[in-house]
């Protein structure tokens, strides 16, 4: 009997639900139709698939037992954190379950002498910094959603943030994980030491988008707060001059902690929402943060100011204190939700380009916006060339979503043509798997898929993500696993 036939049987579903309740308890299994709707998508809301069940485990043993049941019954499962992902990475699969990690939210160990913190996957990103801040430390990766996104999700997508230019993304701060394999086995990879012998499996797991197993514990590296911090704000007539400033600063040998650009659309919506002090008549603004030893920051400050002036900055100011600095950054980190003031619907893209191509690519995005008749707001991690163009559309207008997806795809093609990537931190997920072949040949993709199959020979762990389909795993003497409808659909199913 196939999985599809099984899950269409009410009696089979009831039996499987009872097994899940035996493992986790009645309160840990969601099965009502209304409650399941809360888990039918992540922050990419254009794709929606309702799972058959959602489970809320509290420890690795429960996850292991749930996965063993899934493995035995050939039921696909999808790990989920806070649901803030923007690539459909936590989109459920038809006839599958969602394993929510929200209840696994404990900070297990704070080891200040060795600069390590061990957490469960449901710990919110900002909680790590809050836990170590009294000791003069912080956790560097800081996605804009850091007040709600979780470490488990950050690990899955290798999330970045506004300070990733100088300090790196999640993979640079994860030293080890505990993980439940797709057959239910619990393994330990890495640990508190800086380097372990053998293959770098920790590096393989970080950014694997939940296809290799479910992470249940993470060992993080924390760093000392810098002696000095200076945040500069500059406004411009156009976004191209702001982009040229970014290239100019790095060309002078200065590597700021972060550099962020926002265009006029974003500026206006943020000011109406937050009141961060951005000039609403500016074509673009640039935030530059310098940190490190006091002498180093003081030496870099005049260099940065000179570059800003060379690239036609209209206004330049330096935050006088922590309060002013926090407000400037609050505006930037509120950019995505603030866009709701000017458009009820928008689609967030995530591509990467070389810094030297910033001004050129931003100009091309402007031309594409005119071609498709859709407004595009630009807000991005300019320092590492990680663009986040937001395509504004009207979901009630027939054909607008199709045009939006087409325009977003054209932007990714521009990024790749300029020597960049289809994602910088949001992941490929379900949404961008159709573009992976822009960067990799079939042989490349098949080689990557072999790694996935080594971990998950049935293809049950977060299926339909990352890889263009169909791609299956074959073991000697074993039939190919049956593809699930979400894998065949390509763009996903909507309801």
C-alpha positions as MATLAB code, in Angstrom:
seq = 'XXXXXXXXXXXXXXXXXXXXXXXXXXXXXXXXXXXXXXXXXXXXXXXXXXXXXXXXXXXXXXXXXXXXXXXXXXXXXXXXXXXXXXXXXXXXXXXXXXXXXXXXXXXXXXXXXXXXXXXXXXXXXXXXXXXXXXXXXXXXXXXXXXXXXXXXXXXXXXXXXXXXXXXXXXXXXXXXXXXXXXXXXXXXXXXXXXXXXXXXXXXXXXXXXXXXXXXXXXXXXXXXXXXXXXXXXXXXXXXXXXXXXXXXXXXXXXXXXXXXXXXXXXXXXXXXXXXXXXXXXXXXXXXXXXXXXXXXXXXXXXXXXXXXXXXXXXXXXXXXXXXXXXXXXXXXXXXXXXXXXXXXXXXXXXXXXXXXXXXXXXXXXXXXXXXXXXXXXXXXXXXXXXXXXXXXXXXXXXXXXXXXXXXXXXXXXXXXXXXXXXXXXXXXXXXXXXXXXXXXXXXXXXXXXXXXXXXXXXXXXXXXXXXXXXXXXXXXXXXXXXXXXXXXXXXXXXX';
ca = [
       0.000    0.000    0.000;
       1.425    3.397   -0.979;
       1.848    6.314    1.409;
      -0.851    8.205   -0.487;
      -3.361    5.402    0.005;
      -2.433    5.108    3.667;
      -2.932    8.758    4.492;
      -6.236    8.851    2.655;
      -7.446    6.225    5.089;
      -9.022    7.724    8.208;
      -8.320    4.573   10.198;
      -4.654    4.622    9.258;
      -4.354    8.290   10.226;
      -5.993    7.602   13.564;
      -3.568    4.749   14.281;
      -0.566    6.868   13.336;
      -1.826    9.748   15.497;
      -2.158    7.394   18.462;
       1.455    6.307   17.988;
       2.560    9.944   18.030;
       0.515   10.623   21.167;
       2.149    7.635   22.889;
       5.560    9.181   22.183;
       4.904   12.869   22.920;
       1.609   13.064   24.773;
      -1.797   14.365   23.753;
      -0.839   18.030   24.108;
       2.154   17.529   21.831;
       0.224   16.411   18.744;
      -1.798   18.902   16.673;
      -4.386   17.352   14.405;
      -7.429   19.626   14.179;
      -7.956   21.233   10.779;
      -8.047   24.780   12.169;
      -4.829   24.430   14.163;
      -2.975   22.796   11.278;
      -3.554   25.930    9.181;
      -1.059   27.781   11.393;
       1.672   25.501   10.047;
       0.802   25.397    6.345;
       3.619   27.766    5.314;
       6.556   29.760    6.612;
       7.067   33.496    5.971;
       6.870   32.838    2.225;
       3.088   32.728    2.219;
       2.523   32.182   -1.502;
       2.897   28.427   -1.063;
       0.606   26.600    1.380;
       0.344   22.892    2.115;
      -1.442   21.538    5.156;
       0.348   18.712    7.013;
      -1.548   15.713    8.347;
      -0.152   16.296   11.854;
       2.190   18.633   13.728;
       4.202   17.313   16.648;
       5.788   19.406   19.424;
       8.600   17.343   20.969;
      10.549   18.499   24.015;
      13.735   16.417   23.619;
      15.873   14.522   21.137;
      14.595   11.112   22.273;
      11.034   12.012   21.347;
      12.175   13.270   17.943;
      14.101   10.049   17.411;
      11.062    7.915   18.183;
       8.799   10.015   15.945;
      11.249    9.789   13.064;
      11.579    6.022   13.481;
       7.814    5.740   13.078;
       7.970    7.953    9.988;
      10.843    5.884    8.603;
       8.993    2.626    9.136;
       5.776    3.964    7.584;
       7.466    5.985    4.783;
       5.945    9.248    6.038;
       7.815   12.442    5.086;
       8.574   14.967    7.820;
       9.542   18.642    7.846;
      11.445   20.363   10.682;
      10.199   23.836   11.625;
      11.536   26.568   13.870;
       9.831   29.949   14.225;
       8.492   29.923   10.659;
      10.333   33.129    9.712;
      12.089   31.586    6.697;
      11.570   33.308    3.354;
      12.309   30.502    0.894;
       9.635   27.953    1.769;
      12.193   25.852    3.614;
       9.629   24.834    6.240;
       6.769   24.327    3.785;
       5.009   21.097    4.725;
       4.786   18.240    2.272;
       1.582   16.512    1.241;
       0.824   13.460    3.376;
       3.601   14.394    5.788;
       4.027   15.750    9.296;
       5.715   18.855   10.681;
       8.122   18.500   13.604;
       8.033   21.845   15.396;
      11.024   22.578   17.631;
       9.470   25.534   19.437;
       9.336   23.740   22.803;
      13.036   22.851   22.705;
      14.065   26.346   23.765;
      16.568   25.966   26.601;
      20.052   27.464   26.860;
      21.858   24.404   28.200;
      25.329   25.743   28.976;
      27.024   29.139   29.136;
      30.795   28.616   29.201;
      32.304   32.099   29.401;
      35.970   31.050   30.004;
      35.910   29.042   26.768;
      33.547   31.404   24.919;
      30.970   28.720   24.182;
      27.194   28.444   24.545;
      25.181   25.262   24.043;
      21.526   25.693   23.109;
      18.489   23.778   21.934;
      17.255   24.576   18.410;
      14.182   26.521   19.554;
      16.253   29.180   21.345;
      15.630   32.611   19.819;
      18.737   34.152   18.261;
      18.723   37.271   20.457;
      18.427   35.192   23.634;
      22.016   34.034   23.189;
      23.364   37.587   23.256;
      21.092   38.450   26.182;
      22.486   35.492   28.138;
      26.145   36.430   27.656;
      25.893   40.230   27.499;
      26.426   40.688   31.280;
      29.839   39.049   30.827;
      30.850   41.368   27.982;
      30.151   38.937   25.118;
      27.640   38.575   22.298;
      26.588   36.231   19.497;
      27.557   37.826   16.192;
      25.120   36.477   13.538;
      22.159   38.859   13.718;
      19.432   38.362   11.093;
      16.882   41.145   10.880;
      14.390   38.720   12.436;
      16.695   37.964   15.376;
      14.059   38.852   17.977;
      11.947   35.883   16.777;
      14.027   33.565   14.550;
      15.576   30.517   16.196;
      19.044   29.019   16.214;
      17.811   25.795   14.623;
      16.439   27.715   11.657;
      19.621   29.793   11.461;
      21.655   26.583   11.293;
      19.412   25.113    8.590;
      19.668   28.168    6.351;
      23.178   29.348    7.365;
      21.665   32.740    8.199;
      23.654   35.941    8.032;
      22.758   39.392    9.287;
      23.862   42.988    9.287;
      27.232   42.206   10.871;
      28.150   39.212    8.719;
      30.566   41.270    6.602;
      33.238   41.290    9.303;
      32.213   38.394   11.530;
      30.782   35.860    9.113;
      27.513   33.964    8.921;
      26.147   31.155   11.098;
      28.607   28.520    9.889;
      31.490   30.612   11.247;
      30.007   30.424   14.752;
      28.729   26.844   15.008;
      31.237   24.344   16.391;
      29.083   21.273   16.808;
      25.582   19.837   16.739;
      23.570   16.943   18.061;
      21.357   15.620   15.281;
      18.682   12.997   14.773;
      19.320   11.153   11.525;
      16.447   10.427    9.088;
      16.236    6.857   10.401;
      16.003    8.011   14.038;
      19.626    7.522   15.100;
      21.040   10.296   17.330;
      24.598   11.412   16.534;
      27.053   14.039   17.816;
      29.071   16.096   15.335;
      31.858   18.433   16.440;
      31.823   20.021   19.890;
      33.481   22.778   21.888;
      36.942   22.410   20.325;
      37.869   24.634   17.398;
      38.748   21.795   15.076;
      37.911   18.108   15.102;
      39.729   15.462   13.040;
      38.015   13.875   10.063;
      35.479   15.337    7.683;
      33.919   18.709    8.498;
      30.436   17.313    9.003;
      29.414   20.350   11.057;
      30.073   22.537    8.037;
      28.049   20.126    5.933;
      25.041   20.245    8.255;
      25.002   24.045    8.600;
      23.127   25.320    5.566;
      21.804   21.883    4.567;
      18.238   23.232    4.883;
      16.949   20.365    7.002;
      17.581   17.667    4.376;
      20.152   15.681    6.351;
      18.410   15.355    9.721;
      16.977   17.382   12.585;
      19.397   19.338   14.756;
      18.521   19.027   18.455;
      21.471   20.778   20.112;
      23.951   23.414   18.913;
      27.340   24.503   20.281;
      27.964   28.163   19.464;
      30.999   30.412   19.607;
      30.549   33.813   21.248;
      32.863   36.802   20.940;
      33.940   39.685   23.112;
      32.187   43.011   22.713;
      34.436   45.488   20.868;
      36.201   48.276   22.728;
      34.757   50.953   20.435;
      31.797   51.207   18.041;
      31.025   54.039   15.620;
      27.949   54.071   13.384;
      27.839   56.429   10.412;
      24.749   57.438    8.491;
      24.860   58.896    4.972;
      22.060   59.939    2.614;
      22.204   60.128   -1.197;
      20.174   61.247   -4.183;
      20.270   57.745   -5.654;
      20.997   54.164   -4.661;
      23.826   53.822   -7.200;
      25.985   56.387   -5.304;
      25.326   54.516   -2.074;
      26.463   51.287   -3.749;
      29.593   52.968   -5.078;
      30.412   54.105   -1.527;
      30.375   50.511   -0.337;
      32.878   49.438   -2.994;
      34.996   52.503   -2.259;
      35.224   51.773    1.476;
      36.415   48.186    1.031;
      38.796   49.260   -1.742;
      40.514   51.503    0.811;
      41.192   48.463    3.013;
      38.484   49.149    5.603;
      36.249   46.216    6.587;
      33.349   47.574    8.647;
      31.294   45.371   10.938;
      28.347   46.039    8.640;
      27.168   48.182    5.732;
      23.474   48.421    4.878;
      21.613   50.243    2.109;
      17.945   51.221    1.871;
      16.285   52.968   -1.067;
      13.560   55.620   -1.071;
      10.641   53.147   -0.876;
      12.072   51.597    2.267;
      13.073   54.909    3.812;
       9.543   56.289    3.626;
       7.864   53.186    4.988;
      10.361   52.865    7.851;
      10.011   56.507    8.815;
       6.240   56.240    8.915;
       6.500   53.126   11.084;
       9.568   53.631   13.299;
      10.711   57.233   13.020;
      14.398   56.337   12.844;
      15.429   59.827   11.689;
      15.959   58.948    8.016;
      15.381   61.867    5.568;
      12.231   60.933    3.633;
      13.336   62.895    0.545;
      16.559   60.881    0.144;
      16.994   58.487   -2.764;
      18.981   56.110   -0.562;
      20.742   55.845    2.779;
      23.829   53.913    3.846;
      24.648   52.724    7.351;
      28.286   51.922    8.110;
      29.341   50.494   11.455;
      32.973   50.368   12.521;
      34.077   48.436   15.582;
      37.222   47.108   17.209;
      40.074   48.617   19.218;
      39.582   52.350   19.794;
      42.740   53.314   17.896;
      41.667   51.278   14.863;
      38.170   52.749   14.767;
      39.494   56.309   15.102;
      41.922   55.703   12.241;
      39.209   54.269    9.957;
      36.584   56.927   10.632;
      38.099   59.739    8.495;
      38.773   57.294    5.653;
      35.126   56.268    5.542;
      33.920   59.868    5.715;
      36.206   60.762    2.808;
      34.826   57.936    0.656;
      31.239   58.939    1.447;
      31.933   62.512    0.316;
      33.694   61.303   -2.848;
      30.520   59.432   -3.772;
      28.174   62.394   -3.419;
      26.778   61.838    0.063;
      24.342   64.648    0.853;
      24.316   64.258    4.609;
      26.777   62.443    6.877;
      26.313   62.022   10.588;
      27.763   59.856   13.308;
      25.607   58.398   16.076;
      26.527   60.202   19.302;
      25.611   57.402   21.664;
      24.188   53.883   21.944;
      20.610   55.184   21.878;
      21.091   56.929   18.529;
      22.943   53.918   17.129;
      20.205   51.519   18.216;
      17.535   53.683   16.576;
      19.397   53.750   13.264;
      19.672   49.958   13.301;
      16.087   49.517   14.474;
      14.987   51.282   11.323;
      17.011   48.934    9.132;
      15.829   45.789   10.917;
      12.222   46.923   10.635;
      12.388   47.417    6.875;
      10.591   44.227    5.833;
       7.534   44.559    8.085;
       7.392   48.313    7.478;
       6.896   47.731    3.744;
       3.353   46.673    4.580;
       2.496   50.369    4.858;
       2.953   50.927    1.122;
       2.058   47.504   -0.242;
      -0.154   44.819    1.268;
       1.737   42.181   -0.724;
       5.438   41.879   -1.445;
       7.866   39.163   -2.400;
      11.349   39.160   -0.833;
      14.203   38.022   -3.047;
      17.714   37.109   -1.878;
      20.673   37.164   -4.249;
      24.379   37.907   -4.004;
      26.698   39.874   -6.278;
      30.318   41.066   -6.094;
      30.537   44.420   -4.306;
      32.127   45.987   -7.371;
      28.916   45.279   -9.336;
      26.519   46.917   -6.865;
      25.826   50.139   -8.764;
      25.514   48.269  -12.085;
      23.119   45.621  -10.777;
      20.939   48.114   -8.910;
      20.555   49.986  -12.199;
      19.495   46.761  -13.940;
      16.958   46.012  -11.201;
      15.500   49.468  -11.841;
      15.154   48.682  -15.545;
      13.487   45.334  -14.782;
      11.063   47.132  -12.492;
      10.023   49.398  -15.366;
       9.807   46.467  -17.788;
       7.413   44.501  -15.597;
       5.505   47.503  -14.274;
       6.111   46.505  -10.665;
       7.783   48.575   -7.973;
      10.930   47.128   -6.410;
      12.188   48.310   -3.036;
      15.842   47.646   -2.243;
      17.202   46.951    1.225;
      20.284   44.812    1.634;
      23.517   43.779    3.296;
      25.618   45.914    1.006;
      28.962   44.978    2.528;
      28.856   41.385    1.281;
      26.712   42.109   -1.776;
      23.648   40.329   -0.384;
      20.647   41.947   -2.078;
      17.101   41.812   -0.739;
      14.924   43.403   -3.415;
      11.263   43.440   -2.418;
       8.886   43.189   -5.365;
       5.643   44.996   -4.513;
       2.455   43.581   -6.044;
      -1.290   43.227   -5.564;
      -2.378   39.643   -4.875;
      -5.980   40.499   -5.782;
      -4.933   41.621   -9.264;
      -4.969   38.761  -11.749;
      -1.531   37.952  -13.113;
       0.371   40.145  -10.632;
       1.830   37.223   -8.681;
       2.965   35.485  -11.869;
       4.686   38.668  -13.026;
       6.266   39.060   -9.605;
       7.750   35.567   -9.663;
       9.043   36.129  -13.181;
      10.647   39.450  -12.228;
      12.200   37.916   -9.117;
      13.671   35.157  -11.283;
      15.128   37.719  -13.678;
      16.843   39.433  -10.742;
      18.469   36.133   -9.730;
      19.658   35.590  -13.289;
      21.292   39.028  -13.226;
      23.029   38.122   -9.949;
      24.434   34.886  -11.372;
      25.479   36.560  -14.636;
      27.500   39.070  -12.617;
      29.359   36.303  -10.786;
      27.046   36.019   -7.790;
      24.615   33.542   -6.248;
      20.865   32.846   -6.058;
      20.909   33.100   -2.265;
      22.996   34.669    0.447;
      21.193   33.661    3.620;
      17.531   32.813    3.022;
      18.313   29.442    1.477;
      17.037   27.749   -1.660;
      14.143   25.932   -0.022;
      11.098   25.181   -2.127;
      10.967   28.576   -3.790;
      14.318   28.811   -5.587;
      15.168   25.193   -6.369;
      14.183   25.836   -9.994;
      17.083   28.296  -10.232;
      19.802   26.057   -8.805;
      20.729   24.890  -12.310;
      21.789   28.460  -13.110;
      24.819   27.859  -10.897;
      25.398   24.100  -11.091;
      25.519   21.468  -13.814;
      23.529   18.242  -13.628;
      26.705   16.426  -12.571;
      27.230   18.968   -9.775;
      23.651   18.524   -8.553;
      23.864   14.745   -8.734;
      27.053   14.799   -6.645;
      25.338   16.951   -4.004;
      22.305   14.678   -4.038;
      24.533   11.673   -3.311;
      25.447   13.329    0.004;
      21.793   13.821    0.815;
      21.088   10.172   -0.047;
      23.921    8.982    2.202;
      22.064   10.567    5.131;
      18.498    9.952    3.944;
      18.116    6.985    1.603;
      14.325    7.210    1.586;
      14.101   10.930    0.894;
      11.720   11.524    3.784;
      13.539   14.419    5.475;
      12.174   17.753    4.218;
      11.505   16.453    0.687;
      10.902   18.742   -2.260;
      13.424   21.343   -1.080;
      16.747   22.600   -2.461;
      17.137   20.236   -5.429;
      15.352   20.558   -8.768;
      13.114   17.503   -9.052;
      12.860   14.702   -9.815;
      15.873   13.413   -7.917;
      15.689   10.205   -5.913;
      17.931    8.008   -3.815;
      18.630    4.432   -4.853;
      20.290    1.849   -2.652;
      21.486   -1.526   -4.002;
      18.524   -3.902   -4.140;
      16.080   -1.149   -3.194;
      13.406    0.587   -5.273;
      13.360    4.324   -5.683;
      11.252    6.009   -3.037;
       7.928    7.252   -4.290;
       7.946   10.949   -5.000;
       5.384   12.999   -3.129;
       3.125   15.461   -4.948;
       4.960   18.518   -3.616;
       8.154   17.274   -5.287;
       6.385   16.810   -8.597;
       4.650   20.181   -8.493;
       7.826   22.226   -8.984;
       6.317   25.551   -7.908;
       4.218   24.013   -5.136;
       0.524   23.811   -4.562;
      -1.633   26.719   -3.482;
      -5.056   26.741   -1.895;
];
